Amino acid sequence: MAYHQKTTPINELPLFAFAEPEPEPEFAPLHQAPAAGKLAQDGQRLLAHMERQGAYGKDKAITGNELVARLGLGGTNMLRSVVGALRKDGHLICSSIAHGYYLSSGPQDIEDTISDSYMNRLADMAETCNRMINKARIVYGEPANKIMAVRVDRVEHRELPERYHD
């Protein structure tokens, strides 16, 4: 039996669309973990531990392995899930490959974390998308101007909401 790959004309394929940023969500105070469940409980314990240890700023960072051991988490993947959930809930938890996890002591910590952790991943995802797009150009024979390209090259600076001002 021969394998037949169904192809969709390029003009019927969905394209990426970059929407306007969503309105700023209401963030929980630093000491409150996300909603309910085990992830929330682990988040509450993580925040409490970091605050007790005074882990404010990169120089007071706690390694991921130490946090996993102290909090009895299932491993570094679980720690990343907990930190990710807390960040999505608005908690200013920073990280550095060389130092570990820490609570933000100022805007530079946030910029460093975004630059170190997120921009590299975004650039990698953009490269993957562009390679797929280039392959689609070859497979479907579309001219270069008919298929989008993905570009990640900057972080915008915006004013923090008033509730975060001193």
Secondary structure by P-SEA (a helix, b strand, c coil): cbbbbbbcccccbbbbbbcccccccccccccccccccaaaaaaaaaaaaaaaaccccccccccaaaaaaaaccccaaaaaaaaaaaaaaccbbbbbccccccccccaaaaaaaaaaccaaaaaaaaaaaaaaaaaaaaaaccccccbbbbbbcbbbbbbccccccc
